[in-house]
Amino acid sequence: MSRPFSWVLAVLAAAIAAPVSGADATVAIAAPGARQFVLLDCTSGRTVASAVAPDELAAELVAAPDGRGLYASLRGGALLRYSLPDLREQARVALEFEATALAVGGGPDAVVLAGGRGTGAMSAHDPATLAEVHRFRLPQPFAVAAMRDVPARRRFVVAFADLAEAWEIAYGRDAPPVLQGLVHDYRSNEAVPLPGRFTPRRFELPRPTRALIAGPAPYEVARLDDAGVLGIVNLDVRREIERPALAATAVAERIAPWRGETRRGWLIAAAGASDAEVLETSDWKVSGRFDAGGEILALAAVGGRVLVAAAGPGGITVSQVDVSRRIAEPLASGIAAARLPLRFVQGSGGCLALVDRDRRWLAGFAAPAPGLR
């Protein structure tokens, strides 16, 4: 996928990036609260385009699944769409709230979901024009903590910082109706059918939510509650089914789903740890540990495997890990002078980019990644 702004520093010459397929493999990078942002080539960190938003960014930039659009939320309440790869503003709409979280669904029924804080602080928008197509309201104010698109279900999962519940919101036009009523109403066909599209399927959780993490199966989502405790949510039954016992408190940037031929789960690294716990869904217990050979700084899922960024004597190394077989393949090494914390940022064309605290590009990787040798 540097040159323009003071907060985007020079690409580290020592970083050795794995190949990224496709000319559209790009990633949008912005500093927290900045107005300026850049689109980088994922392989090289080269600047493809740059833009200046009308106001400070209020949420992470989110790219459309088809790689043709980029969405931005601004301080004070505005939603913008930029074209990719030239970052030309295509649409803008005022919001009645400041959206601190964005999610984008794909396919012919795609919508953009924006969420923030207030009594009606969540809305769905047409992906091209950004016209509001639905507003979500509750009698009391609420604060959206996290939202994720689950493409295989054509639904969003939304969790809240101040409500002990989550919503699953279907955006497919053929979504089955949501039945509202008591148990005897369902059995007697007396329940009130509500439109399947955009009607929240609400379910209770033990506590409010801090973060949502994708699962290895479409119906599974991991979450950190407001106390930092990990829980596993099954979307088919709409409840939190497990609270696995971990050795230490988990953080969202160091949790990633993995999937093998017959097994699946999450890889979880505590702050400062050089080995990560392997959580398996078979019995919801930690089945072992993966030793990264240095402090684990960031994790990300890629094609069923996990990218692990770890510190070492020669700098930061990024490896692709087959968790079920405990096999690691180094993809980038010798990354030095990065300012912690690090994180992986999702881009278009299946790209994942590793960036540091200053949003400096360090290395880029394709998804699905090449097979292990």
C-alpha positions in Angstrom: 0.0 0.0 0.0 4.9 8.1 3.1 5.4 11.3 3.0 2.6 13.8 3.6 1.7 14.6 7.2 3.7 15.1 10.3 2.0 12.2 12.0 2.8 9.8 9.2 6.5 9.1 9.5 8.9 7.4 7.0 8.4 3.7 6.3 10.9 1.6 8.2 13.3 0.2 5.7 14.0 -2.8 7.8 10.4 -4.1 7.5 10.0 -7.0 5.1 6.4 -7.4 4.1 4.8 -10.5 2.8 3.3 -10.3 -0.7 -0.2 -8.8 -1.0 -2.2 -9.9 -4.0 -4.2 -7.4 -6.0 -3.6 -3.8 -7.0 -6.4 -2.7 -4.7 -4.8 -4.0 -1.5 -4.8 -0.7 0.4 -5.3 0.5 4.0 -6.5 3.9 5.3 -4.5 5.3 8.2 -5.4 8.2 10.5 -4.2 9.4 13.8 -6.7 9.6 16.7 -8.7 12.8 16.5 -7.0 13.9 13.3 -8.5 15.5 10.3 -5.9 14.3 7.9 -5.6 10.7 6.7 -3.8 8.7 4.0 -4.4 5.6 1.9 -1.4 3.4 1.7 -0.4 0.5 -0.5 -0.4 -2.5 1.8 2.8 -4.0 0.5 5.1 -1.1 0.5 3.5 1.6 2.7 3.6 3.9 -0.3 1.1 6.8 -0.2 -1.7 6.2 -2.8 -3.9 9.2 -1.8 -4.5 11.6 1.0 -7.5 13.7 2.2 -8.4 16.2 4.8 -11.8 15.8 6.5 -13.9 18.9 7.3 -13.6 18.1 11.0 -11.8 15.7 13.4 -12.5 12.0 13.0 -14.7 10.6 15.7 -14.3 6.9 14.9 -12.0 4.5 13.0 -12.2 4.7 9.3 -14.1 1.7 7.7 -13.8 0.5 4.1 -16.7 -1.0 2.2 -16.3 -4.8 1.6 -16.1 -4.3 -2.1 -13.1 -1.9 -1.7 -14.8 1.0 -3.5 -15.7 3.3 -0.6 -14.3 4.5 2.7 -16.5 5.8 5.5 -15.6 8.4 8.1 -17.5 9.8 11.2 -16.7 13.4 12.3 -16.8 15.2 15.6 -20.1 17.0 16.1 -22.1 14.5 14.0 -21.5 13.9 10.3 -21.0 10.8 8.1 -18.9 10.9 5.0 -18.2 8.5 2.1 -14.9 8.8 0.1 -14.2 6.9 -3.1 -11.3 4.5 -3.2 -8.5 4.7 -4.2 -8.6 8.5 -4.9 -10.2 9.6 -1.6 -12.7 11.9 -3.3 -15.6 12.9 -1.2 -18.8 11.3 -2.7 -21.5 11.9 0.0 -22.0 13.6 3.3 -24.9 13.6 5.7 -25.5 15.3 9.1 -26.2 13.0 12.1 -28.2 14.0 15.2 -25.4 12.3 17.3 -21.7 11.8 17.1 -20.9 8.4 15.8 -18.1 6.8 17.7 -18.4 3.4 15.9 -19.1 2.4 12.3 -19.7 -0.9 10.6 -20.5 -1.7 6.9 -22.4 -4.7 5.6 -21.7 -6.0 2.1 -23.7 -7.5 -0.8 -26.8 -6.1 -2.6 -28.5 -5.2 0.7 -25.4 -3.4 2.1 -25.9 -0.6 4.7 -23.7 1.5 6.8 -24.4 1.4 10.6 -23.4 4.3 12.8 -23.6 4.3 16.6 -22.8 6.7 19.4 -24.4 7.9 22.6 -28.0 9.1 23.2 -31.6 8.0 23.1 -31.6 7.5 19.3 -27.8 7.3 18.7 -27.7 4.6 16.1 -28.8 4.7 12.5 -28.5 2.7 9.2 -27.6 4.5 6.0 -27.6 3.8 2.3 -24.0 2.9 1.4 -23.9 5.2 -1.7 -25.9 8.3 -0.8 -25.7 7.9 3.0 -29.4 8.7 3.3 -30.8 7.4 6.6 -32.9 4.3 6.1 -33.6 3.4 9.7 -33.1 4.9 13.2 -32.8 2.8 16.3 -34.3 4.3 19.5 -34.7 3.4 23.1 -36.7 5.2 25.9 -33.4 5.7 27.8 -30.0 7.0 26.5 -27.5 4.3 25.5 -23.8 4.2 24.5 -22.7 1.9 21.7 -19.4 0.2 22.7 -18.8 -2.0 19.7 -20.4 -3.2 16.4 -19.3 -5.8 14.0 -20.6 -7.1 10.6 -21.1 -10.8 10.4 -21.1 -11.3 6.6 -22.2 -15.0 6.6 -25.3 -14.0 8.6 -25.9 -10.7 6.8 -26.3 -9.2 10.3 -24.6 -6.7 12.6 -23.8 -7.5 16.2 -24.0 -4.4 18.5 -23.0 -4.2 22.2 -23.3 -1.4 24.7 -21.1 0.2 27.3 -24.0 1.0 29.6 -26.6 -1.8 28.9 -26.2 -5.5 29.8 -27.5 -6.6 26.5 -26.6 -7.0 22.8 -28.5 -6.7 19.5 -28.2 -8.7 16.4 -29.5 -6.6 13.4 -30.3 -8.2 10.1 -29.8 -6.1 7.0 -30.8 -8.6 4.4 -34.1 -7.7 2.8 -35.3 -11.3 3.0 -34.6 -11.5 6.8 -37.4 -13.5 8.6 -39.7 -11.5 10.8 -38.9 -10.9 14.5 -41.7 -12.3 16.7 -42.5 -10.1 19.7 -44.4 -11.7 22.6 -44.2 -14.2 25.4 -43.5 -17.9 25.0 -47.2 -18.8 24.9 -47.7 -16.2 22.2 -45.2 -18.0 19.9 -46.7 -21.4 20.5 -50.3 -20.1 19.8 -49.2 -18.0 16.8 -50.3 -14.9 18.7 -46.9 -13.1 18.6 -46.6 -9.8 16.8 -44.4 -10.2 13.7 -42.1 -7.2 13.2 -40.0 -6.6 10.0 -37.0 -8.8 9.9 -34.8 -6.1 8.4 -33.5 -3.7 11.0 -35.6 -4.9 13.9 -33.1 -5.7 16.7 -33.0 -9.2 18.0 -32.2 -8.2 21.6 -30.7 -10.5 24.2 -29.4 -10.1 27.7 -25.8 -10.3 28.8 -24.3 -10.6 32.3 -22.7 -7.2 32.1 -22.2 -4.3 29.7 -19.5 -4.7 27.0 -16.1 -3.1 26.4 -15.2 -4.8 23.1 -16.4 -7.4 20.5 -14.0 -9.9 18.8 -14.9 -12.0 15.8 -15.2 -15.7 16.3 -13.9 -18.7 14.2 -17.5 -19.5 13.3 -20.2 -17.1 12.1 -22.4 -17.7 15.1 -19.7 -17.2 17.6 -18.5 -13.8 19.0 -16.1 -13.2 21.8 -16.5 -10.1 24.0 -14.8 -8.4 26.9 -17.3 -7.0 29.4 -16.9 -3.7 31.3 -14.7 -5.5 33.9 -12.4 -7.0 31.2 -13.7 -10.5 31.6 -13.9 -12.7 28.4 -17.2 -14.2 27.4 -18.3 -16.2 24.4 -21.7 -15.4 22.8 -23.5 -17.9 20.6 -25.7 -15.8 18.2 -27.9 -18.8 17.3 -29.2 -19.1 20.9 -28.6 -15.4 21.6 -26.9 -15.6 24.9 -23.4 -15.7 26.5 -22.7 -19.4 26.8 -19.2 -19.5 28.4 -16.8 -17.5 30.5 -13.5 -19.4 30.1 -11.0 -19.4 32.8 -7.9 -17.5 31.7 -4.5 -17.0 33.5 -4.6 -13.2 33.1 -6.8 -10.4 32.0 -7.2 -10.2 28.2 -7.1 -7.1 26.0 -9.0 -6.9 22.7 -5.8 -6.2 20.6 -4.3 -9.5 21.8 -7.3 -11.8 21.0 -7.7 -13.4 17.6 -9.9 -16.4 16.4 -8.2 -19.4 14.7 -9.6 -22.4 12.9 -8.0 -25.7 11.9 -9.4 -28.7 10.0 -11.3 -30.1 13.0 -10.7 -27.6 15.8 -11.3 -23.9 16.4 -11.0 -21.3 19.1 -9.2 -18.1 20.1 -5.6 -17.2 20.7 -5.3 -14.9 23.8 -2.2 -13.1 25.0 -2.0 -11.1 28.2 -0.2 -7.8 28.3 3.6 -8.3 28.6 3.3 -12.1 27.9 5.5 -13.9 25.4 3.2 -16.9 25.2 -0.5 -17.0 24.4 -3.2 -19.2 25.7 -5.0 -21.5 23.2 -8.7 -21.5 23.9 -10.7 -24.3 22.2 -14.4 -24.5 21.6 -14.5 -28.3 22.2 -14.6 -27.9 26.0 -14.1 -24.1 26.4 -10.8 -24.7 28.2 -7.2 -23.6 27.5 -5.6 -26.5 25.8 -2.1 -25.2 25.8 0.1 -22.2 25.0 1.9 -20.9 22.0 5.4 -19.4 22.7 6.1 -16.5 20.4 9.7 -16.2 21.6 9.2 -12.6 22.7 6.6 -10.2 24.1 3.4 -10.5 22.0 2.5 -7.0 20.9 -0.5 -7.6 18.6 -2.6 -10.4 17.2 -4.9 -10.6 14.1 -6.9 -13.3 12.4 -6.0 -14.1 8.8 -7.6 -17.0 6.8 -8.1 -19.2 9.8 -4.6 -18.6 11.1 -3.2 -15.8 13.3 -0.7 -13.1 12.7 1.5 -12.6 15.7 3.7 -9.5 16.2 6.3 -10.1 18.9 9.3 -8.3 20.2 12.8 -9.9 19.9 16.5 -9.0 20.2 16.6 -8.0 16.5 13.4 -6.0 16.5 9.8 -6.9 16.0 8.9 -10.1 14.0 5.5 -10.9 12.5 4.7 -14.6 12.0 1.8 -16.4 10.6 0.7 -19.1 13.1 -1.2 -22.3 12.5 -2.5 -22.5 16.0 -3.9 -26.1 15.8 -0.5 -27.4 14.8 1.6 -24.9 16.8 3.5 -24.0 13.6 4.8 -20.5 12.9 6.1 -19.0 9.7 8.0 -15.7 10.0 6.7 -13.1 7.4 8.5 -9.9 8.5 11.4 -9.3 10.8 13.8 -6.6 11.9 11.1 -4.0 12.5 12.7 -1.4 14.9 11.9 1.8 16.6 8.2 1.3 16.6 6.3 3.2 19.3 4.0 0.9 21.4 1.3 -0.1 21.4 1.0 -1.8 18.0 -2.2 -2.9 16.3 -3.2 -4.5 13.0 -5.5 -2.4 10.8 -7.9 -4.0 8.3 -7.7 -2.7 4.8 -9.2 -3.5 1.4 -8.3 -6.4 -0.8 -7.9 -8.6 2.2 -5.0 -6.5 3.5 -3.9 -6.3 7.1 -1.3 -3.6 8.1 0.7 -3.4 11.3 0.9 0.1 12.6 2.4 1.7 15.7 1.0 4.3 18.2 1.7 7.1 15.8 -0.2 5.3 13.0 3.1 4.6 11.2 3.0 1.7 8.7 5.3 -1.1 9.6 4.4 -4.0 7.4 1.5 -5.3 5.3 0.0 -8.8 4.8 -2.5 -10.4 2.5 -5.6 -12.4 3.5 -5.8 -15.3 2.9 -2.1 -15.6 3.6 0.1 -18.1 1.8 0.2 -21.6 3.2 2.8 -22.6 5.7 5.8 -24.4 4.4 
